[in-house]
Each structure stands twice: as structure tokens, then as C-alpha cells.
């Protein structure tokens, strides 16, 4: 795909076709990481975090001495082995 660098206000920008963005799995409004490698401009989608929290962050906030209490779930109801 050939495109031109265009002036938009005090900035410059590139336009990408919808097909190109679909192939890169980038949607309008998504965050992208722009970097330069060996004189080339690389545009990559930023990994999307699902939900408001991730497990690594939640576990890091737990006290180091945390011990969960044992739960009594009652007698077996089906074909449980234990």
C-alpha cells in the first residue's frame, strides 16, 4: 500500500485503509505503539487488557502471610471421588 504523509493542523499523519487495519487487528480508537527500527516506522497494536484487573496485579496485592480458610461444602451429592 502506498500512501502520503499529510499535514493535519500542526501535526503530520498517515491514513490507513480499513482492510489494512482489519488485517493488523487494529480498530479506530485503539492504542498503538509506534517505534523506529532500522530506519523504519513500526506501528503495533497495544495488548488489550480484558476487564479492569489482571491476576498478576491482584495476587501482588495479597499479603504474603495470607492463608485461605478451608471451606466445608457439605456431603458428596454426586459421583465425587473424594
PyMOL CGO cylinders between C-alpha atoms (Angstrom):
from pymol import cmd
from pymol.cgo import CYLINDER

trace = [
    CYLINDER, 0.00, 0.00, 0.00, 1.37, 3.41, -0.94, 0.3, 1, 1, 1, 1, 1, 1,
    CYLINDER, 1.37, 3.41, -0.94, 0.15, 6.47, 0.95, 0.3, 1, 1, 1, 1, 1, 1,
    CYLINDER, 0.15, 6.47, 0.95, 1.36, 10.02, 1.62, 0.3, 1, 1, 1, 1, 1, 1,
    CYLINDER, 1.36, 10.02, 1.62, 2.36, 11.76, 4.82, 0.3, 1, 1, 1, 1, 1, 1,
    CYLINDER, 2.36, 11.76, 4.82, -0.19, 14.56, 5.17, 0.3, 1, 1, 1, 1, 1, 1,
    CYLINDER, -0.19, 14.56, 5.17, -0.26, 17.69, 7.30, 0.3, 1, 1, 1, 1, 1, 1,
    CYLINDER, -0.26, 17.69, 7.30, -3.14, 17.84, 9.81, 0.3, 1, 1, 1, 1, 1, 1,
    CYLINDER, -3.14, 17.84, 9.81, -3.04, 21.07, 11.80, 0.3, 1, 1, 1, 1, 1, 1,
    CYLINDER, -3.04, 21.07, 11.80, 0.38, 21.26, 13.45, 0.3, 1, 1, 1, 1, 1, 1,
    CYLINDER, 0.38, 21.26, 13.45, 0.95, 17.51, 13.03, 0.3, 1, 1, 1, 1, 1, 1,
    CYLINDER, 0.95, 17.51, 13.03, 1.60, 15.06, 10.24, 0.3, 1, 1, 1, 1, 1, 1,
    CYLINDER, 1.60, 15.06, 10.24, -0.28, 11.83, 9.75, 0.3, 1, 1, 1, 1, 1, 1,
    CYLINDER, -0.28, 11.83, 9.75, -0.85, 8.73, 7.67, 0.3, 1, 1, 1, 1, 1, 1,
    CYLINDER, -0.85, 8.73, 7.67, -4.17, 7.26, 6.60, 0.3, 1, 1, 1, 1, 1, 1,
    CYLINDER, -4.17, 7.26, 6.60, -4.64, 3.51, 6.65, 0.3, 1, 1, 1, 1, 1, 1,
    CYLINDER, -4.64, 3.51, 6.65, -7.34, 1.59, 4.78, 0.3, 1, 1, 1, 1, 1, 1,
    CYLINDER, -7.34, 1.59, 4.78, -9.92, -0.35, 6.78, 0.3, 1, 1, 1, 1, 1, 1,
    CYLINDER, -9.92, -0.35, 6.78, -8.65, -3.56, 5.17, 0.3, 1, 1, 1, 1, 1, 1,
    CYLINDER, -8.65, -3.56, 5.17, -5.11, -2.90, 6.38, 0.3, 1, 1, 1, 1, 1, 1,
    CYLINDER, -5.11, -2.90, 6.38, -6.30, -2.11, 9.92, 0.3, 1, 1, 1, 1, 1, 1,
    CYLINDER, -6.30, -2.11, 9.92, -8.53, -5.21, 9.96, 0.3, 1, 1, 1, 1, 1, 1,
    CYLINDER, -8.53, -5.21, 9.96, -5.57, -7.37, 8.94, 0.3, 1, 1, 1, 1, 1, 1,
    CYLINDER, -5.57, -7.37, 8.94, -3.48, -5.84, 11.76, 0.3, 1, 1, 1, 1, 1, 1,
    CYLINDER, -3.48, -5.84, 11.76, -6.44, -6.25, 14.17, 0.3, 1, 1, 1, 1, 1, 1,
    CYLINDER, -6.44, -6.25, 14.17, -6.46, -2.52, 14.92, 0.3, 1, 1, 1, 1, 1, 1,
    CYLINDER, -6.46, -2.52, 14.92, -9.74, -0.63, 15.37, 0.3, 1, 1, 1, 1, 1, 1,
    CYLINDER, -9.74, -0.63, 15.37, -10.47, 3.09, 15.36, 0.3, 1, 1, 1, 1, 1, 1,
    CYLINDER, -10.47, 3.09, 15.36, -9.68, 4.39, 18.86, 0.3, 1, 1, 1, 1, 1, 1,
    CYLINDER, -9.68, 4.39, 18.86, -7.27, 1.56, 19.75, 0.3, 1, 1, 1, 1, 1, 1,
    CYLINDER, -7.27, 1.56, 19.75, -3.92, 2.43, 21.28, 0.3, 1, 1, 1, 1, 1, 1,
    CYLINDER, -3.92, 2.43, 21.28, -0.88, 1.61, 19.14, 0.3, 1, 1, 1, 1, 1, 1,
    CYLINDER, -0.88, 1.61, 19.14, 2.82, 1.54, 19.88, 0.3, 1, 1, 1, 1, 1, 1,
    CYLINDER, 2.82, 1.54, 19.88, 4.87, 3.46, 17.30, 0.3, 1, 1, 1, 1, 1, 1,
    CYLINDER, 4.87, 3.46, 17.30, 8.60, 2.79, 17.17, 0.3, 1, 1, 1, 1, 1, 1,
    CYLINDER, 8.60, 2.79, 17.17, 11.53, 3.10, 14.79, 0.3, 1, 1, 1, 1, 1, 1,
    CYLINDER, 11.53, 3.10, 14.79, 13.62, 0.03, 13.98, 0.3, 1, 1, 1, 1, 1, 1,
    CYLINDER, 13.62, 0.03, 13.98, 16.45, 0.16, 11.47, 0.3, 1, 1, 1, 1, 1, 1,
    CYLINDER, 16.45, 0.16, 11.47, 15.05, 3.36, 9.96, 0.3, 1, 1, 1, 1, 1, 1,
    CYLINDER, 15.05, 3.36, 9.96, 11.51, 2.00, 9.58, 0.3, 1, 1, 1, 1, 1, 1,
    CYLINDER, 11.51, 2.00, 9.58, 8.38, 3.19, 11.37, 0.3, 1, 1, 1, 1, 1, 1,
    CYLINDER, 8.38, 3.19, 11.37, 6.65, 0.25, 13.07, 0.3, 1, 1, 1, 1, 1, 1,
    CYLINDER, 6.65, 0.25, 13.07, 3.01, 0.54, 14.23, 0.3, 1, 1, 1, 1, 1, 1,
    CYLINDER, 3.01, 0.54, 14.23, 1.85, -2.27, 16.53, 0.3, 1, 1, 1, 1, 1, 1,
    CYLINDER, 1.85, -2.27, 16.53, -1.39, -2.69, 18.49, 0.3, 1, 1, 1, 1, 1, 1,
    CYLINDER, -1.39, -2.69, 18.49, -1.02, -2.39, 22.26, 0.3, 1, 1, 1, 1, 1, 1,
    CYLINDER, -1.02, -2.39, 22.26, -2.05, -5.60, 24.03, 0.3, 1, 1, 1, 1, 1, 1,
    CYLINDER, -2.05, -5.60, 24.03, -5.60, -5.23, 25.27, 0.3, 1, 1, 1, 1, 1, 1,
    CYLINDER, -5.60, -5.23, 25.27, -6.24, -5.92, 28.94, 0.3, 1, 1, 1, 1, 1, 1,
    CYLINDER, -6.24, -5.92, 28.94, -9.57, -7.63, 29.47, 0.3, 1, 1, 1, 1, 1, 1,
    CYLINDER, -9.57, -7.63, 29.47, -11.57, -6.32, 32.35, 0.3, 1, 1, 1, 1, 1, 1,
    CYLINDER, -11.57, -6.32, 32.35, -10.39, -3.83, 34.94, 0.3, 1, 1, 1, 1, 1, 1,
    CYLINDER, -10.39, -3.83, 34.94, -7.91, -6.10, 36.72, 0.3, 1, 1, 1, 1, 1, 1,
    CYLINDER, -7.91, -6.10, 36.72, -5.40, -8.76, 35.84, 0.3, 1, 1, 1, 1, 1, 1,
    CYLINDER, -5.40, -8.76, 35.84, -4.48, -11.74, 38.02, 0.3, 1, 1, 1, 1, 1, 1,
    CYLINDER, -4.48, -11.74, 38.02, -0.81, -10.77, 38.39, 0.3, 1, 1, 1, 1, 1, 1,
    CYLINDER, -0.81, -10.77, 38.39, -1.75, -7.37, 39.86, 0.3, 1, 1, 1, 1, 1, 1,
    CYLINDER, -1.75, -7.37, 39.86, -4.36, -8.83, 42.20, 0.3, 1, 1, 1, 1, 1, 1,
    CYLINDER, -4.36, -8.83, 42.20, -2.03, -11.55, 43.52, 0.3, 1, 1, 1, 1, 1, 1,
    CYLINDER, -2.03, -11.55, 43.52, 0.75, -8.96, 44.07, 0.3, 1, 1, 1, 1, 1, 1,
    CYLINDER, 0.75, -8.96, 44.07, -1.62, -7.02, 46.37, 0.3, 1, 1, 1, 1, 1, 1,
    CYLINDER, -1.62, -7.02, 46.37, -2.30, -10.06, 48.60, 0.3, 1, 1, 1, 1, 1, 1,
    CYLINDER, -2.30, -10.06, 48.60, -0.49, -10.14, 51.97, 0.3, 1, 1, 1, 1, 1, 1,
    CYLINDER, -0.49, -10.14, 51.97, 2.44, -12.60, 51.93, 0.3, 1, 1, 1, 1, 1, 1,
    CYLINDER, 2.44, -12.60, 51.93, 1.03, -14.30, 55.04, 0.3, 1, 1, 1, 1, 1, 1,
    CYLINDER, 1.03, -14.30, 55.04, -2.43, -14.91, 53.52, 0.3, 1, 1, 1, 1, 1, 1,
    CYLINDER, -2.43, -14.91, 53.52, -3.82, -18.38, 54.21, 0.3, 1, 1, 1, 1, 1, 1,
    CYLINDER, -3.82, -18.38, 54.21, -7.30, -19.11, 52.85, 0.3, 1, 1, 1, 1, 1, 1,
    CYLINDER, -7.30, -19.11, 52.85, -9.74, -20.78, 55.25, 0.3, 1, 1, 1, 1, 1, 1,
    CYLINDER, -9.74, -20.78, 55.25, -10.84, -24.32, 54.49, 0.3, 1, 1, 1, 1, 1, 1,
    CYLINDER, -10.84, -24.32, 54.49, -14.45, -24.43, 53.30, 0.3, 1, 1, 1, 1, 1, 1,
    CYLINDER, -14.45, -24.43, 53.30, -16.97, -27.14, 54.18, 0.3, 1, 1, 1, 1, 1, 1,
    CYLINDER, -16.97, -27.14, 54.18, -19.05, -27.76, 51.07, 0.3, 1, 1, 1, 1, 1, 1,
    CYLINDER, -19.05, -27.76, 51.07, -21.22, -30.43, 52.71, 0.3, 1, 1, 1, 1, 1, 1,
    CYLINDER, -21.22, -30.43, 52.71, -21.51, -34.14, 51.93, 0.3, 1, 1, 1, 1, 1, 1,
    CYLINDER, -21.51, -34.14, 51.93, -20.97, -35.54, 48.41, 0.3, 1, 1, 1, 1, 1, 1,
    CYLINDER, -20.97, -35.54, 48.41, -24.01, -35.17, 46.18, 0.3, 1, 1, 1, 1, 1, 1,
    CYLINDER, -24.01, -35.17, 46.18, -22.98, -37.00, 43.04, 0.3, 1, 1, 1, 1, 1, 1,
    CYLINDER, -22.98, -37.00, 43.04, -20.16, -39.27, 41.99, 0.3, 1, 1, 1, 1, 1, 1,
    CYLINDER, -20.16, -39.27, 41.99, -17.33, -37.32, 43.65, 0.3, 1, 1, 1, 1, 1, 1,
    CYLINDER, -17.33, -37.32, 43.65, -14.26, -39.47, 44.29, 0.3, 1, 1, 1, 1, 1, 1,
    CYLINDER, -14.26, -39.47, 44.29, -13.10, -37.61, 47.40, 0.3, 1, 1, 1, 1, 1, 1,
]
cmd.load_cgo(trace, "trace")
